[in-house]
Amino acid sequence: MSSRAWLARACAGAALAALCVTSVTGCAAPAPRLLLGGITADHSAPDGIRVLPASPGSPAGGVSPAAGASPDNAALRWLRAGSVPGSTPALRQMAEGALVDLRLLTRPDGAVAAAWYGEWKFAWPRDDSWAAAAFAATGHPGESLRVLRFLARVQYPSGRWAAKYTLSGTPVVTGPGSELDACGWFPWAVWIWYSDGGRGVARQRELAALWPAVRLAADAAAASLSRGGLPPPSPDYWEDRTSQPTIGTAGPLLAGLRAAVRLATGLRDESDARRWAGAAARLDQGIRTAYSPEFNRFPDGTGGLAEWLALFGAGPGPTGGGLAGGRPAGGRAAADGLAGGGHPGAWLLHGPDAAVTFLGPPFGPPDAAVSAAVARAARILTLRNGGILPGTTWRGDRSVAWTPETGFFALYDASTGRLVAARTWLNWLAAHRTADGALPEQVSASGQPVSVAPLDWTCAIVLLALTAMRHPLPIP
């Protein structure tokens, strides 16, 4: 970027930021409120789920080990049919709660509600894929298969999915549009289900029924790649429009293509395996060329004009306890080389994304460069409350930690043998549940669980991370 262009953008950004400093509530999203304390099974309630309101007296910083509604007899039998991971009583209690909540959020047709509240009461293909993987990894292949069948049923003929669906399977049109990452998450989830369930005749028959959806998804992923090997700009788990491809889309597509290759090899489908292996190699090289060595959110060092304007147009947001005004939390800009070549605040425009964890185990083989990038991202994105911010270009409240993203680092560390680090992340998640023991979507700067609880994606991530602490998850 020329010095003149940089100066023009910096001045515009400063002006917009100044406007928002005078009226934060007018420019930044309001602080999220605790909407739910949790959910519990109740046959007399609509859909068999009763919402537990947030407890006004819930202690800051978490719950007691005994908190949470006790599973009913049916849930206890179901839990015993599988495995409850966790190396300590507190972690096992969190796993038990996550399993029961994930089971409750899974509807009879296989749709998994993100949460049992308002605008979260929809099925996101990304979340559902992770739920299917978590069910399989904890010894519940029937629930896993039910979720995978739902996803196969609602897939578009193009091989892609809508951003989200009603729980009856109707696609919902969203502002940012379809999210390409589902074309990676679905084959990866099928791979986890297949790998954890043996290779008997019944499993082969079930895989054959899912195979058309896997083929469509992998072909869509391969067809999306440019000559340079990268996918097009697409909303990812941030659910924002972007003007550049993100690591949050490229990573899942690479994992999905690799998983599809392994599945095709197992089915002796050599033609599909060769085609997808070639696409995976192109994507892998494209990621390394465009994103390495730091594997930030965007390949372009400016972050992209749309993201730049969106970030500064939203204002700085509250900074207390978060990433404050031009440097990463803890003041590590200089130590991590984030001064952006002398441009003030460039680290903010082109910084790490928690999705860097998608490039390593359990989604791909260990890699030293990725490991260094993950460690750097963890240093920069850890907030003062101990949780993780999605990324440095995140437009929301940058003092609020997100539990899925915190779980990403737990899963990566558990999958790479960093068990002490993984246990630290998991203990933090266990300590920041609601008073009823549910895993919330977010945690405020003061350490309070906020937004909806339980969140299905966080439940799935926690279960996979706890399982990876016990034994390695299969890597495609």
C-alpha positions as CSV (number, residue, x, y, z in Angstrom):
1,M,0.0,0.0,0.0
2,S,1.4,3.5,-0.9
3,S,2.1,5.9,1.9
4,R,-0.6,8.3,0.5
5,A,-3.2,5.5,0.6
6,W,-2.2,4.5,4.1
7,L,-2.4,8.1,5.3
8,A,-5.9,8.6,3.8
9,R,-7.2,5.4,5.4
10,A,-5.5,6.3,8.8
11,C,-7.2,9.7,8.8
12,A,-10.6,8.3,7.9
13,G,-10.2,5.6,10.5
14,A,-9.2,8.1,13.2
15,A,-12.2,10.3,12.4
16,L,-14.6,7.4,12.6
17,A,-13.0,6.1,15.8
18,A,-13.2,9.6,17.4
19,L,-17.0,9.7,16.6
20,C,-17.4,6.3,18.3
21,V,-15.4,7.2,21.4
22,T,-17.9,10.0,22.1
23,S,-20.8,7.5,21.8
24,V,-19.8,3.9,22.1
25,T,-23.4,2.7,22.3
26,G,-24.1,4.3,18.9
27,C,-21.3,2.7,17.1
28,A,-20.6,-0.6,18.8
29,A,-22.9,-3.5,19.5
30,P,-24.4,-3.4,23.1
31,A,-22.9,-5.7,25.6
32,P,-24.5,-9.1,25.4
33,R,-26.9,-10.2,28.2
34,L,-27.1,-13.6,29.8
35,L,-30.2,-15.0,28.1
36,L,-30.2,-18.5,29.5
37,G,-28.9,-20.4,32.5
38,G,-29.3,-23.7,30.7
39,I,-31.8,-26.2,29.5
40,T,-33.2,-29.5,30.9
41,A,-35.4,-32.3,29.7
42,D,-39.0,-31.9,30.5
43,H,-41.6,-34.0,28.7
44,S,-44.4,-31.6,29.6
45,A,-42.6,-28.7,27.9
46,P,-42.7,-27.8,24.2
47,D,-40.3,-30.0,22.3
48,G,-39.3,-31.7,25.6
49,I,-37.0,-28.9,26.6
50,R,-37.5,-26.5,29.5
51,V,-35.4,-23.4,29.7
52,L,-33.6,-22.6,33.0
53,P,-33.5,-18.8,33.5
54,A,-30.3,-17.2,34.4
55,S,-29.7,-17.2,38.1
56,P,-29.3,-13.7,39.4
57,G,-27.0,-14.8,42.1
58,S,-24.6,-16.8,40.0
59,P,-21.0,-16.3,41.2
60,A,-18.5,-14.5,39.1
61,G,-16.0,-16.8,37.5
62,G,-18.0,-20.0,37.3
63,V,-20.0,-22.6,39.1
64,S,-19.5,-25.1,41.9
65,P,-18.7,-28.7,40.9
66,A,-22.1,-29.8,42.0
67,A,-24.0,-27.2,39.9
68,G,-26.2,-28.2,37.0
69,A,-29.3,-30.2,36.7
70,S,-28.9,-34.0,37.2
71,P,-29.4,-36.1,34.1
72,D,-32.6,-38.2,34.1
73,N,-32.5,-42.0,34.0
74,A,-32.8,-42.0,30.2
75,A,-29.9,-39.6,29.9
76,L,-27.8,-41.6,32.4
77,R,-28.3,-44.8,30.4
78,W,-27.3,-42.9,27.2
79,L,-24.2,-41.5,28.9
80,R,-23.2,-45.0,30.1
81,A,-23.6,-46.4,26.6
82,G,-20.7,-44.1,25.4
83,S,-17.8,-42.5,27.2
84,V,-17.5,-39.4,29.3
85,P,-14.0,-37.9,28.8
86,G,-12.2,-35.8,31.4
87,S,-9.1,-36.4,33.6
88,T,-10.5,-34.7,36.7
89,P,-14.0,-34.6,38.4
90,A,-14.6,-31.0,37.3
91,L,-13.7,-31.8,33.6
92,R,-15.8,-35.0,33.6
93,Q,-18.7,-33.0,35.1
94,M,-18.3,-30.5,32.3
95,A,-18.2,-33.3,29.7
96,E,-21.3,-34.9,31.1
97,G,-23.2,-31.7,31.0
98,A,-22.0,-30.9,27.5
99,L,-23.1,-34.4,26.3
100,V,-26.6,-34.1,27.9
101,D,-27.0,-30.6,26.5
102,L,-25.9,-31.6,23.0
103,R,-28.3,-34.6,23.0
104,L,-31.1,-32.3,24.1
105,L,-30.4,-29.8,21.3
106,T,-30.4,-32.6,18.7
107,R,-33.8,-32.9,17.2
108,P,-35.3,-36.3,16.1
109,D,-34.6,-35.5,12.4
110,G,-30.9,-34.8,13.2
111,A,-31.0,-31.0,13.2
112,V,-28.9,-29.6,16.1
113,A,-30.1,-26.2,17.4
114,A,-27.2,-23.8,18.1
115,A,-29.0,-22.9,21.3
116,W,-32.6,-23.0,22.6
117,Y,-33.3,-19.3,22.3
118,G,-34.7,-17.0,19.6
119,E,-32.3,-16.4,16.7
120,W,-30.0,-19.2,17.8
121,K,-32.8,-21.9,17.4
122,F,-31.6,-22.9,14.0
123,A,-29.2,-25.5,12.6
124,W,-25.9,-24.3,11.3
125,P,-24.1,-26.9,9.1
126,R,-20.8,-26.0,10.6
127,D,-22.0,-26.5,14.2
128,D,-23.9,-29.6,13.3
129,S,-20.8,-31.2,11.6
130,W,-18.9,-30.6,14.9
131,A,-21.7,-32.1,16.9
132,A,-21.7,-35.2,14.7
133,A,-17.9,-35.5,15.2
134,A,-18.3,-35.1,19.0
135,F,-21.1,-37.7,19.2
136,A,-18.9,-40.2,17.2
137,A,-15.8,-39.5,19.3
138,T,-17.7,-40.1,22.6
139,G,-19.2,-43.4,21.5
140,H,-22.6,-42.3,20.2
141,P,-22.5,-43.2,16.5
142,G,-26.3,-43.4,16.2
143,E,-26.7,-39.7,17.1
144,S,-23.7,-38.8,14.9
145,L,-25.2,-40.6,11.9
146,R,-28.6,-39.0,12.5
147,V,-27.0,-35.5,12.3
148,L,-25.0,-36.4,9.2
149,R,-28.1,-37.7,7.5
150,F,-29.8,-34.4,8.2
151,L,-27.0,-32.5,6.6
152,A,-27.0,-34.7,3.6
153,R,-30.7,-34.2,3.2
154,V,-30.6,-30.4,3.2
155,Q,-27.5,-30.0,1.0
156,Y,-28.0,-28.1,-2.2
157,P,-27.5,-29.9,-5.5
158,S,-24.4,-27.6,-6.0
159,G,-22.8,-29.4,-3.0
160,R,-23.0,-26.3,-0.8
161,W,-25.2,-25.5,2.1
162,A,-27.2,-22.5,3.3
163,A,-25.7,-20.6,6.1
164,K,-28.4,-22.0,8.4
165,Y,-31.6,-24.0,8.4
166,T,-34.8,-24.1,10.5
167,L,-35.0,-27.2,12.6
168,S,-37.3,-28.7,10.1
169,G,-34.7,-28.4,7.4
170,T,-35.8,-25.2,5.5
171,P,-32.9,-23.1,4.3
172,V,-32.7,-19.6,5.8
173,V,-31.3,-16.8,3.7
174,T,-28.9,-14.6,5.6
175,G,-27.3,-11.2,4.9
176,P,-23.7,-12.5,4.4
177,G,-25.0,-15.4,2.3
178,S,-23.9,-19.1,2.1
179,E,-20.8,-20.1,4.0
180,L,-18.4,-22.2,1.9
181,D,-16.7,-23.8,5.0
182,A,-19.5,-26.3,5.4
183,C,-18.1,-28.1,2.3
184,G,-15.1,-28.9,4.4
185,W,-16.7,-29.5,7.8
186,F,-19.1,-32.1,6.5
187,P,-16.6,-34.5,4.9
188,W,-14.4,-34.1,8.0
189,A,-17.3,-35.0,10.3
190,V,-18.1,-38.1,8.1
191,W,-14.4,-39.1,8.4
192,I,-14.5,-38.8,12.2
193,W,-17.7,-40.9,12.4
194,Y,-16.4,-43.5,10.0
195,S,-13.0,-43.8,11.7
196,D,-14.4,-44.1,15.2
197,G,-17.0,-46.8,14.3
198,G,-15.2,-49.7,12.8
199,R,-15.3,-50.9,9.2
200,G,-18.1,-53.5,9.3
201,V,-20.7,-54.3,6.7
202,A,-23.3,-52.0,8.3
203,R,-20.8,-49.1,8.5
204,Q,-19.9,-49.5,4.9
205,R,-23.6,-49.5,3.9
206,E,-24.2,-46.3,6.0
207,L,-21.1,-44.6,4.4
208,A,-22.4,-45.5,0.9
209,A,-25.7,-43.7,1.7
210,L,-23.7,-40.6,2.8
211,W,-21.2,-40.8,-0.1
212,P,-23.2,-38.8,-2.6
213,A,-23.2,-35.8,-0.2
214,V,-19.5,-36.2,0.5
215,R,-18.7,-36.3,-3.2
216,L,-20.8,-33.2,-3.9
217,A,-19.2,-31.3,-1.0
218,A,-15.7,-32.2,-2.0
219,D,-16.3,-31.4,-5.6
220,A,-17.7,-28.0,-4.6
221,A,-14.7,-27.4,-2.4
222,A,-12.3,-28.3,-5.3
223,A,-14.2,-26.3,-7.9
224,S,-14.1,-23.2,-5.7
225,L,-10.3,-22.9,-5.8
226,S,-8.7,-20.3,-7.9
227,R,-5.7,-20.7,-10.1
228,G,-3.6,-19.8,-7.1
229,G,-5.2,-22.5,-5.0
230,L,-7.3,-20.4,-2.7
231,P,-11.1,-20.3,-2.3
232,P,-13.1,-17.2,-3.1
233,P,-14.1,-14.7,-0.4
234,S,-16.9,-16.2,1.6
235,P,-18.4,-15.7,5.0
236,D,-16.9,-18.1,7.6
237,Y,-17.6,-18.7,11.2
238,W,-17.5,-14.9,11.8
239,E,-20.5,-14.6,9.5
240,D,-19.3,-11.4,7.9
241,R,-19.0,-10.5,4.3
242,T,-15.3,-10.4,3.3
243,S,-13.4,-9.1,0.3
244,Q,-10.6,-11.6,0.7
245,P,-10.5,-15.4,1.4
246,T,-10.0,-16.1,5.1
247,I,-8.1,-18.7,6.9
248,G,-11.4,-19.6,8.5
249,T,-12.7,-20.9,5.1
250,A,-9.4,-22.2,3.7
251,G,-8.6,-24.3,6.7
252,P,-11.9,-26.3,6.8
253,L,-11.8,-26.8,3.1
254,L,-8.4,-28.3,3.3
255,A,-9.4,-30.6,6.2
256,G,-12.5,-31.7,4.2
257,L,-10.6,-32.4,1.0
258,R,-8.1,-34.5,2.9
259,A,-10.9,-36.4,4.7
260,A,-12.7,-37.0,1.4
261,V,-9.5,-38.5,0.0
262,R,-9.2,-40.9,2.9
263,L,-12.9,-41.9,2.6
264,A,-12.6,-42.4,-1.2
265,T,-9.4,-44.5,-0.7
266,G,-11.3,-46.7,1.8
267,L,-14.1,-47.1,-0.8
268,R,-11.5,-47.8,-3.5
269,D,-12.8,-44.8,-5.4
270,E,-9.4,-44.0,-7.0
271,S,-10.7,-41.4,-9.4
272,D,-12.3,-39.2,-6.8
273,A,-9.3,-39.7,-4.4
274,R,-6.8,-38.5,-7.1
275,R,-8.9,-35.5,-8.0
276,W,-9.4,-34.4,-4.4
277,A,-5.8,-35.1,-3.5
278,G,-4.7,-32.8,-6.3
279,A,-7.1,-30.1,-5.1
280,A,-5.9,-30.5,-1.5
281,A,-2.3,-30.1,-2.6
282,R,-3.2,-27.0,-4.5
283,L,-5.0,-25.5,-1.6
284,D,-2.2,-26.4,0.8
285,Q,0.3,-24.7,-1.4
286,G,-2.0,-21.7,-1.9
287,I,-2.4,-21.3,1.9
288,R,1.4,-21.5,2.4
289,T,2.1,-19.0,-0.3
290,A,-0.6,-16.5,0.7
291,Y,-0.7,-16.8,4.4
292,S,2.7,-18.0,5.8
293,P,4.6,-17.6,7.9
294,E,2.1,-16.1,10.4
295,F,-1.2,-17.5,8.9
296,N,-3.2,-14.5,9.8
297,R,-6.9,-14.1,8.9
298,F,-6.3,-12.5,5.5
299,P,-3.6,-13.1,3.0
300,D,-3.3,-9.3,2.2
301,G,-1.2,-7.3,4.7
302,T,-3.8,-4.5,4.6
303,G,-6.6,-6.7,5.7
304,G,-8.7,-5.6,2.7
305,L,-10.6,-2.3,2.2
306,A,-14.0,-3.8,3.2
307,E,-12.7,-5.2,6.5
308,W,-10.7,-2.0,7.2
309,L,-13.7,0.2,6.7
310,A,-16.0,-2.2,8.6
311,L,-13.6,-2.3,11.6
312,F,-13.1,1.4,11.9
313,G,-16.7,2.2,11.0
314,A,-17.8,0.1,14.0
315,G,-15.6,2.1,16.3
316,P,-13.0,0.9,18.8
317,G,-15.6,-0.7,21.1
318,P,-15.1,-1.1,24.8
319,T,-11.5,-1.6,25.7
320,G,-11.6,-2.3,29.4
321,G,-10.1,-5.8,30.0
322,G,-9.7,-6.4,26.2
323,L,-7.5,-5.5,23.3
324,A,-7.0,-1.9,23.8
325,G,-6.5,0.9,21.3
326,G,-3.7,-0.2,19.0
327,R,-1.8,-3.0,20.6
328,P,-2.5,-6.6,21.5
329,A,-3.5,-7.6,25.0
330,G,-0.5,-7.4,27.3
331,G,1.4,-5.0,25.0
332,R,3.2,-7.6,22.9
333,A,3.1,-5.7,19.6
334,A,6.9,-5.2,19.5
335,A,7.8,-8.6,20.8
336,D,5.6,-10.4,18.3
337,G,6.6,-8.2,15.3
338,L,3.1,-6.8,15.0
339,A,4.0,-3.1,14.4
340,G,3.1,-3.7,10.7
341,G,6.3,-2.4,9.1
342,G,6.1,0.9,10.8
343,H,2.4,1.5,10.2
344,P,0.6,2.2,13.5
345,G,-2.1,-0.2,14.1
346,A,-1.3,-2.5,11.2
347,W,-1.4,-5.5,13.5
348,L,-5.1,-4.7,14.0
349,L,-5.8,-4.7,10.3
350,H,-3.9,-7.8,9.6
351,G,-3.7,-9.9,12.7
352,P,-4.3,-13.5,13.7
353,D,-7.6,-15.4,13.7
354,A,-8.4,-18.2,16.1
355,A,-9.1,-20.3,13.0
356,V,-5.3,-20.8,12.5
357,T,-5.9,-23.8,14.7
358,F,-7.8,-25.4,11.8
359,L,-4.5,-25.9,10.0
360,G,-3.0,-28.5,12.4
361,P,-4.1,-31.5,14.4
362,P,-6.8,-32.9,14.5
363,F,-7.6,-31.4,11.0
364,G,-4.2,-32.0,9.4
365,P,-0.7,-33.2,10.2
366,P,1.6,-31.5,12.7
367,D,3.6,-28.6,11.1
368,A,6.2,-26.4,12.8
369,A,5.2,-23.2,11.1
370,V,1.6,-23.7,12.0
371,S,2.5,-24.5,15.6
372,A,4.5,-21.2,15.8
373,A,1.5,-19.3,14.4
374,V,-0.9,-20.9,16.8
375,A,1.3,-20.0,19.7
376,R,1.6,-16.4,18.5
377,A,-2.2,-16.2,18.0
378,A,-2.8,-17.5,21.5
379,R,-0.5,-14.9,23.0
380,I,-2.2,-12.0,21.1
381,L,-5.8,-13.1,21.3
382,T,-5.9,-14.0,25.0
383,L,-7.9,-11.4,26.9
384,R,-7.4,-10.3,30.5
385,N,-10.3,-12.5,31.5
386,G,-8.4,-15.5,30.3
387,G,-10.5,-16.4,27.2
388,I,-9.9,-15.9,23.5
389,L,-11.1,-13.1,21.2
390,P,-11.9,-14.4,17.6
391,G,-9.3,-12.2,16.0
392,T,-7.7,-8.8,16.0
393,T,-10.1,-7.5,13.3
394,W,-13.1,-8.6,15.3
395,R,-15.7,-5.8,15.1
396,G,-17.6,-6.6,18.3
397,D,-16.8,-5.9,21.9
398,R,-13.1,-6.7,22.1
399,S,-13.2,-7.3,25.9
400,V,-15.6,-10.3,25.6
401,A,-14.1,-13.8,25.2
402,W,-15.8,-16.4,23.0
403,T,-15.9,-20.0,24.2
404,P,-15.8,-21.7,20.8
405,E,-12.5,-19.9,20.0
406,T,-11.1,-20.7,23.4
407,G,-12.0,-24.3,22.7
408,F,-10.1,-24.2,19.4
409,F,-6.9,-23.8,21.3
410,A,-7.8,-26.5,23.8
411,L,-8.4,-28.9,21.0
412,Y,-5.2,-28.0,19.2
413,D,-3.1,-28.3,22.3
414,A,-4.7,-31.6,23.3
415,S,-4.2,-32.9,19.7
416,T,-0.5,-31.9,19.7
417,G,0.5,-33.3,23.1
418,R,0.4,-30.0,25.0
419,L,-1.7,-31.5,27.7
420,V,-0.9,-28.9,30.4
421,A,-1.9,-26.1,28.1
422,A,-5.0,-27.9,26.9
423,R,-6.0,-28.6,30.5
424,T,-5.6,-24.9,31.3
425,W,-8.0,-23.8,28.6
426,L,-10.5,-26.5,29.6
427,N,-10.3,-25.6,33.2
428,W,-11.1,-22.0,32.2
429,L,-14.1,-23.1,30.3
430,A,-15.3,-25.3,33.2
431,A,-14.9,-22.3,35.6
432,H,-17.0,-20.0,33.4
433,R,-20.1,-22.0,32.9
434,T,-23.5,-20.7,34.2
435,A,-24.7,-21.4,37.6
436,D,-26.6,-24.4,36.1
437,G,-23.5,-25.8,34.6
438,A,-24.1,-24.8,30.9
439,L,-21.4,-23.7,28.6
440,P,-22.2,-20.1,27.4
441,E,-21.4,-18.6,24.1
442,Q,-19.4,-15.7,25.6
443,V,-17.7,-14.5,28.8
444,S,-17.6,-10.9,29.8
445,A,-14.6,-8.8,30.8
446,S,-15.5,-9.4,34.4
447,G,-15.6,-13.1,34.0
448,Q,-19.4,-13.6,33.8
449,P,-21.0,-16.0,31.3
450,V,-23.0,-14.0,28.8
451,S,-25.2,-14.6,25.8
452,V,-26.9,-18.0,25.3
453,A,-26.1,-21.2,27.2
454,P,-25.6,-23.9,26.4
455,L,-24.1,-23.3,22.9
456,D,-24.0,-26.5,20.9
457,W,-20.7,-25.7,19.1
458,T,-18.9,-25.1,22.4
459,C,-20.3,-28.3,23.8
460,A,-18.9,-30.2,20.7
461,I,-15.5,-28.6,20.8
462,V,-15.1,-29.2,24.5
463,L,-16.0,-32.9,24.1
464,L,-13.5,-33.3,21.2
465,A,-10.8,-31.6,23.2
466,L,-11.4,-33.7,26.3
467,T,-11.4,-36.8,24.1
468,A,-8.1,-35.8,22.5
469,M,-6.6,-35.5,26.0
470,R,-7.3,-39.2,26.4
471,H,-6.3,-40.5,22.9
472,P,-5.5,-38.8,19.6
473,L,-8.4,-38.1,17.3
474,P,-8.0,-39.4,13.7
475,I,-6.2,-37.0,11.4
476,P,-7.1,-37.2,7.7
